[in-house]
Amino acid sequence: MIPLIVFYLHIVAVAGVYTRRWQEEGLAEAFLAVFFMALIFFVGWSMASFVMKLLMTAGGAGTALNRDSASLLLLTGAEAVFYYFYLRGEERPSGSPDAGGGGS
C-alpha cells in the first residue's frame, strides 16, 4: 500500500511540474523537468535502497513497512525537501512589475 501511495504522489507531482513549466517556459522546458524528475527518482531510489539495506533486514518492520517501502518513504522525504528548494521559484520584490500586486 505504501508504494502505491508513493507512486501516486510522484505521478501527481510530475503532472503539476509539467503543467507549471509548460505554462511558464514552454513545452521543451516541461519535458526537461519531467526527465529531470525521473532521473532524480530512479537514482534516488537506488541510493535509498542501498541505505535501507544497511539499516533494515529484508523483512523490515512488519508487513506494511518492508525494506522497499522504507526506501521509497526515505526517497520521497528527500525529494520533497529537494523539490521545495528547487521548484519554489524566485521571490520578486514587491515593487517590481512582475510582482503582480501593484501599479496602476
DRENLUM-811206 format. One record per atom (N, C-alpha, C): residue number from 0; residue in three letters; x negated, y negated, z. Coordinates in Angstrom, 2 decimals, decimal comma. Layout:
N
<atom i="NUM" aa="Ala" x="X" y="Y" z="Z"/>
...
END
This chain:
104
<atom i="0" aa="Met" x="-0,82" y="1,19" z="0,00"/>
<atom i="0" aa="Met" x="0,00" y="0,00" z="0,00"/>
<atom i="0" aa="Met" x="-0,86" y="-1,26" z="0,00"/>
<atom i="1" aa="Ile" x="-1,96" y="-1,24" z="0,76"/>
<atom i="1" aa="Ile" x="-2,85" y="-2,40" z="0,81"/>
<atom i="1" aa="Ile" x="-3,45" y="-2,70" z="-0,56"/>
<atom i="2" aa="Pro" x="-3,96" y="-1,69" z="-1,29"/>
<atom i="2" aa="Pro" x="-4,49" y="-2,01" z="-2,63"/>
<atom i="2" aa="Pro" x="-3,43" y="-2,59" z="-3,56"/>
<atom i="3" aa="Leu" x="-2,19" y="-2,14" z="-3,47"/>
<atom i="3" aa="Leu" x="-1,13" y="-2,68" z="-4,31"/>
<atom i="3" aa="Leu" x="-0,92" y="-4,17" z="-4,03"/>
<atom i="4" aa="Ile" x="-0,90" y="-4,54" z="-2,77"/>
<atom i="4" aa="Ile" x="-0,72" y="-5,95" z="-2,40"/>
<atom i="4" aa="Ile" x="-1,90" y="-6,78" z="-2,86"/>
<atom i="5" aa="Val" x="-3,10" y="-6,26" z="-2,70"/>
<atom i="5" aa="Val" x="-4,30" y="-6,99" z="-3,11"/>
<atom i="5" aa="Val" x="-4,31" y="-7,18" z="-4,62"/>
<atom i="6" aa="Phe" x="-3,99" y="-6,14" z="-5,38"/>
<atom i="6" aa="Phe" x="-3,95" y="-6,28" z="-6,84"/>
<atom i="6" aa="Phe" x="-2,86" y="-7,25" z="-7,27"/>
<atom i="7" aa="Tyr" x="-1,73" y="-7,22" z="-6,60"/>
<atom i="7" aa="Tyr" x="-0,65" y="-8,15" z="-6,92"/>
<atom i="7" aa="Tyr" x="-1,08" y="-9,59" z="-6,66"/>
<atom i="8" aa="Leu" x="-1,76" y="-9,84" z="-5,54"/>
<atom i="8" aa="Leu" x="-2,26" y="-11,19" z="-5,25"/>
<atom i="8" aa="Leu" x="-3,24" y="-11,66" z="-6,31"/>
<atom i="9" aa="His" x="-4,07" y="-10,74" z="-6,80"/>
<atom i="9" aa="His" x="-5,03" y="-11,11" z="-7,84"/>
<atom i="9" aa="His" x="-4,32" y="-11,43" z="-9,16"/>
<atom i="10" aa="Ile" x="-3,28" y="-10,70" z="-9,49"/>
<atom i="10" aa="Ile" x="-2,54" y="-10,98" z="-10,72"/>
<atom i="10" aa="Ile" x="-1,87" y="-12,35" z="-10,63"/>
<atom i="11" aa="Val" x="-1,29" y="-12,66" z="-9,49"/>
<atom i="11" aa="Val" x="-0,65" y="-13,97" z="-9,30"/>
<atom i="11" aa="Val" x="-1,71" y="-15,08" z="-9,36"/>
<atom i="12" aa="Ala" x="-2,87" y="-14,85" z="-8,74"/>
<atom i="12" aa="Ala" x="-3,93" y="-15,86" z="-8,76"/>
<atom i="12" aa="Ala" x="-4,46" y="-16,09" z="-10,17"/>
<atom i="13" aa="Val" x="-4,64" y="-15,01" z="-10,93"/>
<atom i="13" aa="Val" x="-5,12" y="-15,15" z="-12,31"/>
<atom i="13" aa="Val" x="-4,12" y="-15,92" z="-13,15"/>
<atom i="14" aa="Ala" x="-2,84" y="-15,63" z="-12,98"/>
<atom i="14" aa="Ala" x="-1,82" y="-16,35" z="-13,73"/>
<atom i="14" aa="Ala" x="-1,80" y="-17,83" z="-13,36"/>
<atom i="15" aa="Gly" x="-1,95" y="-18,13" z="-12,10"/>
<atom i="15" aa="Gly" x="-1,98" y="-19,52" z="-11,66"/>
<atom i="15" aa="Gly" x="-3,19" y="-20,28" z="-12,16"/>
<atom i="16" aa="Val" x="-4,35" y="-19,66" z="-12,07"/>
<atom i="16" aa="Val" x="-5,57" y="-20,31" z="-12,55"/>
<atom i="16" aa="Val" x="-5,54" y="-20,48" z="-14,06"/>
<atom i="17" aa="Tyr" x="-5,05" y="-19,47" z="-14,77"/>
<atom i="17" aa="Tyr" x="-4,94" y="-19,57" z="-16,22"/>
<atom i="17" aa="Tyr" x="-4,04" y="-20,75" z="-16,61"/>
<atom i="18" aa="Thr" x="-2,89" y="-20,84" z="-15,97"/>
<atom i="18" aa="Thr" x="-1,94" y="-21,90" z="-16,30"/>
<atom i="18" aa="Thr" x="-2,51" y="-23,28" z="-15,97"/>
<atom i="19" aa="Arg" x="-3,13" y="-23,39" z="-14,81"/>
<atom i="19" aa="Arg" x="-3,69" y="-24,69" z="-14,42"/>
<atom i="19" aa="Arg" x="-4,80" y="-25,13" z="-15,36"/>
<atom i="20" aa="Arg" x="-5,73" y="-24,22" z="-15,66"/>
<atom i="20" aa="Arg" x="-6,83" y="-24,57" z="-16,56"/>
<atom i="20" aa="Arg" x="-6,34" y="-24,84" z="-17,98"/>
<atom i="21" aa="Trp" x="-5,34" y="-24,11" z="-18,41"/>
<atom i="21" aa="Trp" x="-4,80" y="-24,30" z="-19,76"/>
<atom i="21" aa="Trp" x="-4,17" y="-25,69" z="-19,88"/>
<atom i="22" aa="Gln" x="-3,45" y="-26,11" z="-18,86"/>
<atom i="22" aa="Gln" x="-2,81" y="-27,42" z="-18,90"/>
<atom i="22" aa="Gln" x="-3,81" y="-28,55" z="-18,77"/>
<atom i="23" aa="Glu" x="-4,85" y="-28,37" z="-17,97"/>
<atom i="23" aa="Glu" x="-5,80" y="-29,45" z="-17,72"/>
<atom i="23" aa="Glu" x="-6,92" y="-29,52" z="-18,76"/>
<atom i="24" aa="Glu" x="-7,41" y="-28,35" z="-19,19"/>
<atom i="24" aa="Glu" x="-8,61" y="-28,34" z="-20,02"/>
<atom i="24" aa="Glu" x="-8,41" y="-27,74" z="-21,41"/>
<atom i="25" aa="Gly" x="-7,45" y="-26,85" z="-21,56"/>
<atom i="25" aa="Gly" x="-7,23" y="-26,23" z="-22,87"/>
<atom i="25" aa="Gly" x="-7,33" y="-24,72" z="-22,78"/>
<atom i="26" aa="Leu" x="-7,06" y="-24,09" z="-23,92"/>
<atom i="26" aa="Leu" x="-6,98" y="-22,64" z="-23,99"/>
<atom i="26" aa="Leu" x="-8,33" y="-21,95" z="-23,73"/>
<atom i="27" aa="Ala" x="-9,40" y="-22,50" z="-24,28"/>
<atom i="27" aa="Ala" x="-10,71" y="-21,88" z="-24,10"/>
<atom i="27" aa="Ala" x="-11,12" y="-21,89" z="-22,63"/>
<atom i="28" aa="Glu" x="-10,89" y="-22,98" z="-21,94"/>
<atom i="28" aa="Glu" x="-11,23" y="-23,06" z="-20,53"/>
<atom i="28" aa="Glu" x="-10,37" y="-22,10" z="-19,69"/>
<atom i="29" aa="Ala" x="-9,13" y="-21,90" z="-20,10"/>
<atom i="29" aa="Ala" x="-8,26" y="-20,97" z="-19,39"/>
<atom i="29" aa="Ala" x="-8,79" y="-19,55" z="-19,49"/>
<atom i="30" aa="Phe" x="-9,19" y="-19,14" z="-20,70"/>
<atom i="30" aa="Phe" x="-9,74" y="-17,79" z="-20,86"/>
<atom i="30" aa="Phe" x="-11,07" y="-17,63" z="-20,11"/>
<atom i="31" aa="Leu" x="-11,90" y="-18,67" z="-20,11"/>
<atom i="31" aa="Leu" x="-13,14" y="-18,60" z="-19,36"/>
<atom i="31" aa="Leu" x="-12,88" y="-18,44" z="-17,86"/>
<atom i="32" aa="Ala" x="-11,88" y="-19,13" z="-17,35"/>
<atom i="32" aa="Ala" x="-11,55" y="-19,00" z="-15,93"/>
<atom i="32" aa="Ala" x="-11,08" y="-17,58" z="-15,60"/>
<atom i="33" aa="Val" x="-10,28" y="-16,98" z="-16,49"/>
<atom i="33" aa="Val" x="-9,82" y="-15,61" z="-16,27"/>
<atom i="33" aa="Val" x="-10,98" y="-14,63" z="-16,31"/>
<atom i="34" aa="Phe" x="-11,87" y="-14,80" z="-17,28"/>
<atom i="34" aa="Phe" x="-13,02" y="-13,90" z="-17,37"/>
<atom i="34" aa="Phe" x="-13,95" y="-14,08" z="-16,17"/>
<atom i="35" aa="Phe" x="-14,09" y="-15,31" z="-15,69"/>
<atom i="35" aa="Phe" x="-14,91" y="-15,56" z="-14,51"/>
<atom i="35" aa="Phe" x="-14,31" y="-14,88" z="-13,29"/>
<atom i="36" aa="Met" x="-12,99" y="-14,98" z="-13,13"/>
<atom i="36" aa="Met" x="-12,34" y="-14,32" z="-12,00"/>
<atom i="36" aa="Met" x="-12,48" y="-12,81" z="-12,08"/>
<atom i="37" aa="Ala" x="-12,38" y="-12,25" z="-13,29"/>
<atom i="37" aa="Ala" x="-12,55" y="-10,80" z="-13,45"/>
<atom i="37" aa="Ala" x="-13,97" y="-10,37" z="-13,10"/>
<atom i="38" aa="Leu" x="-14,94" y="-11,16" z="-13,52"/>
<atom i="38" aa="Leu" x="-16,33" y="-10,85" z="-13,20"/>
<atom i="38" aa="Leu" x="-16,57" y="-10,89" z="-11,70"/>
<atom i="39" aa="Ile" x="-16,07" y="-11,93" z="-11,05"/>
<atom i="39" aa="Ile" x="-16,21" y="-12,03" z="-9,59"/>
<atom i="39" aa="Ile" x="-15,52" y="-10,87" z="-8,90"/>
<atom i="40" aa="Phe" x="-14,35" y="-10,47" z="-9,41"/>
<atom i="40" aa="Phe" x="-13,61" y="-9,39" z="-8,79"/>
<atom i="40" aa="Phe" x="-14,37" y="-8,07" z="-8,88"/>
<atom i="41" aa="Phe" x="-14,84" y="-7,72" z="-10,08"/>
<atom i="41" aa="Phe" x="-15,49" y="-6,42" z="-10,25"/>
<atom i="41" aa="Phe" x="-16,84" y="-6,35" z="-9,55"/>
<atom i="42" aa="Val" x="-17,62" y="-7,40" z="-9,64"/>
<atom i="42" aa="Val" x="-18,91" y="-7,40" z="-8,95"/>
<atom i="42" aa="Val" x="-18,70" y="-7,45" z="-7,44"/>
<atom i="43" aa="Gly" x="-17,76" y="-8,27" z="-7,00"/>
<atom i="43" aa="Gly" x="-17,49" y="-8,36" z="-5,57"/>
<atom i="43" aa="Gly" x="-16,94" y="-7,08" z="-4,99"/>
<atom i="44" aa="Trp" x="-16,11" y="-6,37" z="-5,78"/>
<atom i="44" aa="Trp" x="-15,57" y="-5,11" z="-5,28"/>
<atom i="44" aa="Trp" x="-16,67" y="-4,07" z="-5,09"/>
<atom i="45" aa="Ser" x="-17,61" y="-4,02" z="-6,01"/>
<atom i="45" aa="Ser" x="-18,70" y="-3,05" z="-5,84"/>
<atom i="45" aa="Ser" x="-19,58" y="-3,43" z="-4,65"/>
<atom i="46" aa="Met" x="-19,81" y="-4,72" z="-4,43"/>
<atom i="46" aa="Met" x="-20,60" y="-5,13" z="-3,28"/>
<atom i="46" aa="Met" x="-19,86" y="-4,88" z="-1,97"/>
<atom i="47" aa="Ala" x="-18,56" y="-5,15" z="-1,95"/>
<atom i="47" aa="Ala" x="-17,77" y="-4,89" z="-0,74"/>
<atom i="47" aa="Ala" x="-17,68" y="-3,40" z="-0,45"/>
<atom i="48" aa="Ser" x="-17,60" y="-2,59" z="-1,49"/>
<atom i="48" aa="Ser" x="-17,58" y="-1,13" z="-1,28"/>
<atom i="48" aa="Ser" x="-18,89" y="-0,66" z="-0,68"/>
<atom i="49" aa="Phe" x="-20,00" y="-1,23" z="-1,12"/>
<atom i="49" aa="Phe" x="-21,30" y="-0,88" z="-0,56"/>
<atom i="49" aa="Phe" x="-21,38" y="-1,24" z="0,92"/>
<atom i="50" aa="Val" x="-20,90" y="-2,44" z="1,27"/>
<atom i="50" aa="Val" x="-20,92" y="-2,88" z="2,66"/>
<atom i="50" aa="Val" x="-20,03" y="-1,98" z="3,52"/>
<atom i="51" aa="Met" x="-18,84" y="-1,66" z="3,01"/>
<atom i="51" aa="Met" x="-17,93" y="-0,81" z="3,78"/>
<atom i="51" aa="Met" x="-18,46" y="0,62" z="3,91"/>
<atom i="52" aa="Lys" x="-19,23" y="1,07" z="2,95"/>
<atom i="52" aa="Lys" x="-19,83" y="2,40" z="3,07"/>
<atom i="52" aa="Lys" x="-20,82" y="2,44" z="4,22"/>
<atom i="53" aa="Leu" x="-21,46" y="1,32" z="4,50"/>
<atom i="53" aa="Leu" x="-22,38" y="1,24" z="5,63"/>
<atom i="53" aa="Leu" x="-21,65" y="1,13" z="6,97"/>
<atom i="54" aa="Leu" x="-20,46" y="0,54" z="6,96"/>
<atom i="54" aa="Leu" x="-19,77" y="0,24" z="8,21"/>
<atom i="54" aa="Leu" x="-18,69" y="1,26" z="8,60"/>
<atom i="55" aa="Met" x="-18,11" y="1,98" z="7,63"/>
<atom i="55" aa="Met" x="-16,99" y="2,88" z="7,91"/>
<atom i="55" aa="Met" x="-17,27" y="4,28" z="7,39"/>
<atom i="56" aa="Thr" x="-16,57" y="5,23" z="7,99"/>
<atom i="56" aa="Thr" x="-16,58" y="6,57" z="7,43"/>
<atom i="56" aa="Thr" x="-15,59" y="6,64" z="6,28"/>
<atom i="57" aa="Ala" x="-15,60" y="7,72" z="5,53"/>
<atom i="57" aa="Ala" x="-14,72" y="7,84" z="4,37"/>
<atom i="57" aa="Ala" x="-13,24" y="7,83" z="4,78"/>
<atom i="58" aa="Gly" x="-12,94" y="8,35" z="5,95"/>
<atom i="58" aa="Gly" x="-11,57" y="8,37" z="6,43"/>
<atom i="58" aa="Gly" x="-11,06" y="7,00" z="6,83"/>
<atom i="59" aa="Gly" x="-11,95" y="6,13" z="7,23"/>
<atom i="59" aa="Gly" x="-11,56" y="4,78" z="7,61"/>
<atom i="59" aa="Gly" x="-10,96" y="4,72" z="8,99"/>
<atom i="60" aa="Ala" x="-10,02" y="3,81" z="9,17"/>
<atom i="60" aa="Ala" x="-9,39" y="3,60" z="10,46"/>
<atom i="60" aa="Ala" x="-7,93" y="4,04" z="10,43"/>
<atom i="61" aa="Gly" x="-7,64" y="5,10" z="9,74"/>
<atom i="61" aa="Gly" x="-6,27" y="5,59" z="9,65"/>
<atom i="61" aa="Gly" x="-5,87" y="5,81" z="8,21"/>
<atom i="62" aa="Thr" x="-4,62" y="6,18" z="8,01"/>
<atom i="62" aa="Thr" x="-4,17" y="6,48" z="6,66"/>
<atom i="62" aa="Thr" x="-3,99" y="5,23" z="5,81"/>
<atom i="63" aa="Ala" x="-3,61" y="4,12" z="6,42"/>
<atom i="63" aa="Ala" x="-3,35" y="2,90" z="5,65"/>
<atom i="63" aa="Ala" x="-4,63" y="2,11" z="5,39"/>
<atom i="64" aa="Leu" x="-5,61" y="2,22" z="6,25"/>
<atom i="64" aa="Leu" x="-6,83" y="1,43" z="6,12"/>
<atom i="64" aa="Leu" x="-8,03" y="2,34" z="5,93"/>
<atom i="65" aa="Asn" x="-8,13" y="2,91" z="4,75"/>
<atom i="65" aa="Asn" x="-9,32" y="3,71" z="4,45"/>
<atom i="65" aa="Asn" x="-10,43" y="2,78" z="3,98"/>
<atom i="66" aa="Arg" x="-11,55" y="3,36" z="3,58"/>
<atom i="66" aa="Arg" x="-12,71" y="2,55" z="3,21"/>
<atom i="66" aa="Arg" x="-12,45" y="1,70" z="1,97"/>
<atom i="67" aa="Asp" x="-11,72" y="2,24" z="1,01"/>
<atom i="67" aa="Asp" x="-11,41" y="1,48" z="-0,20"/>
<atom i="67" aa="Asp" x="-10,49" y="0,29" z="0,09"/>
<atom i="68" aa="Ser" x="-9,50" y="0,51" z="0,93"/>
<atom i="68" aa="Ser" x="-8,60" y="-0,59" z="1,30"/>
<atom i="68" aa="Ser" x="-9,34" y="-1,67" z="2,07"/>
<atom i="69" aa="Ala" x="-10,23" y="-1,26" z="2,97"/>
<atom i="69" aa="Ala" x="-11,00" y="-2,23" z="3,74"/>
<atom i="69" aa="Ala" x="-11,93" y="-3,03" z="2,84"/>
<atom i="70" aa="Ser" x="-12,51" y="-2,38" z="1,83"/>
<atom i="70" aa="Ser" x="-13,38" y="-3,12" z="0,92"/>
<atom i="70" aa="Ser" x="-12,58" y="-4,12" z="0,08"/>
<atom i="71" aa="Leu" x="-11,36" y="-3,77" z="-0,31"/>
<atom i="71" aa="Leu" x="-10,51" y="-4,72" z="-1,04"/>
<atom i="71" aa="Leu" x="-10,10" y="-5,89" z="-0,16"/>
<atom i="72" aa="Leu" x="-9,83" y="-5,64" z="1,12"/>
<atom i="72" aa="Leu" x="-9,49" y="-6,73" z="2,04"/>
<atom i="72" aa="Leu" x="-10,69" y="-7,65" z="2,26"/>
<atom i="73" aa="Leu" x="-11,88" y="-7,06" z="2,40"/>
<atom i="73" aa="Leu" x="-13,08" y="-7,87" z="2,55"/>
<atom i="73" aa="Leu" x="-13,32" y="-8,72" z="1,30"/>
<atom i="74" aa="Leu" x="-13,14" y="-8,12" z="0,14"/>
<atom i="74" aa="Leu" x="-13,29" y="-8,84" z="-1,11"/>
<atom i="74" aa="Leu" x="-12,29" y="-9,98" z="-1,23"/>
<atom i="75" aa="Thr" x="-11,04" y="-9,73" z="-0,90"/>
<atom i="75" aa="Thr" x="-10,01" y="-10,75" z="-1,02"/>
<atom i="75" aa="Thr" x="-10,28" y="-11,93" z="-0,08"/>
<atom i="76" aa="Gly" x="-10,73" y="-11,65" z="1,12"/>
<atom i="76" aa="Gly" x="-11,08" y="-12,73" z="2,03"/>
<atom i="76" aa="Gly" x="-12,24" y="-13,56" z="1,52"/>
<atom i="77" aa="Ala" x="-13,27" y="-12,90" z="1,02"/>
<atom i="77" aa="Ala" x="-14,42" y="-13,63" z="0,48"/>
<atom i="77" aa="Ala" x="-14,03" y="-14,43" z="-0,76"/>
<atom i="78" aa="Glu" x="-13,20" y="-13,85" z="-1,61"/>
<atom i="78" aa="Glu" x="-12,75" y="-14,57" z="-2,80"/>
<atom i="78" aa="Glu" x="-11,88" y="-15,77" z="-2,44"/>
<atom i="79" aa="Ala" x="-11,05" y="-15,63" z="-1,43"/>
<atom i="79" aa="Ala" x="-10,19" y="-16,74" z="-1,02"/>
<atom i="79" aa="Ala" x="-11,03" y="-17,94" z="-0,59"/>
<atom i="80" aa="Val" x="-12,08" y="-17,69" z="0,17"/>
<atom i="80" aa="Val" x="-12,95" y="-18,78" z="0,60"/>
<atom i="80" aa="Val" x="-13,68" y="-19,37" z="-0,61"/>
<atom i="81" aa="Phe" x="-14,20" y="-18,51" z="-1,47"/>
<atom i="81" aa="Phe" x="-14,94" y="-18,98" z="-2,64"/>
<atom i="81" aa="Phe" x="-14,05" y="-19,79" z="-3,58"/>
<atom i="82" aa="Tyr" x="-12,87" y="-19,27" z="-3,90"/>
<atom i="82" aa="Tyr" x="-11,99" y="-19,95" z="-4,83"/>
<atom i="82" aa="Tyr" x="-11,40" y="-21,23" z="-4,23"/>
<atom i="83" aa="Tyr" x="-11,27" y="-21,28" z="-2,92"/>
<atom i="83" aa="Tyr" x="-10,79" y="-22,51" z="-2,29"/>
<atom i="83" aa="Tyr" x="-11,74" y="-23,66" z="-2,60"/>
<atom i="84" aa="Phe" x="-13,03" y="-23,41" z="-2,46"/>
<atom i="84" aa="Phe" x="-14,00" y="-24,46" z="-2,72"/>
<atom i="84" aa="Phe" x="-14,26" y="-24,67" z="-4,21"/>
<atom i="85" aa="Tyr" x="-14,17" y="-23,61" z="-5,00"/>
<atom i="85" aa="Tyr" x="-14,48" y="-23,71" z="-6,42"/>
<atom i="85" aa="Tyr" x="-13,34" y="-24,33" z="-7,23"/>
<atom i="86" aa="Leu" x="-12,11" y="-24,00" z="-6,92"/>
<atom i="86" aa="Leu" x="-10,98" y="-24,41" z="-7,74"/>
<atom i="86" aa="Leu" x="-10,14" y="-25,54" z="-7,15"/>
<atom i="87" aa="Arg" x="-10,53" y="-26,10" z="-6,04"/>
<atom i="87" aa="Arg" x="-9,67" y="-27,10" z="-5,41"/>
<atom i="87" aa="Arg" x="-9,65" y="-28,43" z="-6,14"/>
<atom i="88" aa="Gly" x="-10,61" y="-28,69" z="-7,00"/>
<atom i="88" aa="Gly" x="-10,60" y="-29,93" z="-7,78"/>
<atom i="88" aa="Gly" x="-11,32" y="-31,05" z="-7,06"/>
<atom i="89" aa="Glu" x="-11,64" y="-32,05" z="-7,83"/>
<atom i="89" aa="Glu" x="-12,34" y="-33,19" z="-7,27"/>
<atom i="89" aa="Glu" x="-11,35" y="-34,16" z="-6,65"/>
<atom i="90" aa="Glu" x="-11,74" y="-34,72" z="-5,53"/>
<atom i="90" aa="Glu" x="-10,91" y="-35,74" z="-4,89"/>
<atom i="90" aa="Glu" x="-11,25" y="-37,08" z="-5,51"/>
<atom i="91" aa="Arg" x="-10,22" y="-37,82" z="-5,87"/>
<atom i="91" aa="Arg" x="-10,41" y="-39,12" z="-6,51"/>
<atom i="91" aa="Arg" x="-10,10" y="-40,21" z="-5,49"/>
<atom i="92" aa="Pro" x="-10,81" y="-41,32" z="-5,57"/>
<atom i="92" aa="Pro" x="-10,49" y="-42,45" z="-4,68"/>
<atom i="92" aa="Pro" x="-9,07" y="-42,94" z="-4,94"/>
<atom i="93" aa="Ser" x="-8,42" y="-43,49" z="-3,92"/>
<atom i="93" aa="Ser" x="-7,02" y="-43,88" z="-4,05"/>
<atom i="93" aa="Ser" x="-6,82" y="-45,06" z="-5,01"/>
<atom i="94" aa="Gly" x="-7,85" y="-45,84" z="-5,27"/>
<atom i="94" aa="Gly" x="-7,71" y="-46,98" z="-6,15"/>
<atom i="94" aa="Gly" x="-8,00" y="-46,67" z="-7,61"/>
<atom i="95" aa="Ser" x="-8,43" y="-45,46" z="-7,91"/>
<atom i="95" aa="Ser" x="-8,78" y="-45,13" z="-9,30"/>
<atom i="95" aa="Ser" x="-7,53" y="-44,92" z="-10,14"/>
<atom i="96" aa="Pro" x="-7,62" y="-45,16" z="-11,44"/>
<atom i="96" aa="Pro" x="-6,43" y="-44,99" z="-12,31"/>
<atom i="96" aa="Pro" x="-5,97" y="-43,54" z="-12,39"/>
<atom i="97" aa="Asp" x="-6,87" y="-42,58" z="-12,16"/>
<atom i="97" aa="Asp" x="-6,49" y="-41,17" z="-12,24"/>
<atom i="97" aa="Asp" x="-5,80" y="-40,67" z="-10,98"/>
<atom i="98" aa="Ala" x="-5,78" y="-41,47" z="-9,93"/>
<atom i="98" aa="Ala" x="-5,19" y="-41,02" z="-8,66"/>
<atom i="98" aa="Ala" x="-3,67" y="-40,88" z="-8,78"/>
<atom i="99" aa="Gly" x="-3,04" y="-41,63" z="-9,64"/>
<atom i="99" aa="Gly" x="-1,62" y="-41,45" z="-9,92"/>
<atom i="99" aa="Gly" x="-0,66" y="-42,13" z="-8,96"/>
<atom i="100" aa="Gly" x="-1,13" y="-42,74" z="-7,91"/>
<atom i="100" aa="Gly" x="-0,21" y="-43,29" z="-6,94"/>
<atom i="100" aa="Gly" x="-0,07" y="-44,79" z="-6,99"/>
<atom i="101" aa="Gly" x="-0,98" y="-45,48" z="-7,60"/>
<atom i="101" aa="Gly" x="-0,92" y="-46,93" z="-7,52"/>
<atom i="101" aa="Gly" x="-0,74" y="-47,58" z="-8,88"/>
<atom i="102" aa="Gly" x="-0,78" y="-48,86" z="-8,85"/>
<atom i="102" aa="Gly" x="-0,73" y="-49,61" z="-10,10"/>
<atom i="102" aa="Gly" x="0,65" y="-50,11" z="-10,43"/>
<atom i="103" aa="Ser" x="0,71" y="-50,87" z="-11,49"/>
<atom i="103" aa="Ser" x="1,98" y="-51,46" z="-11,89"/>
<atom i="103" aa="Ser" x="2,48" y="-50,90" z="-13,19"/>
END
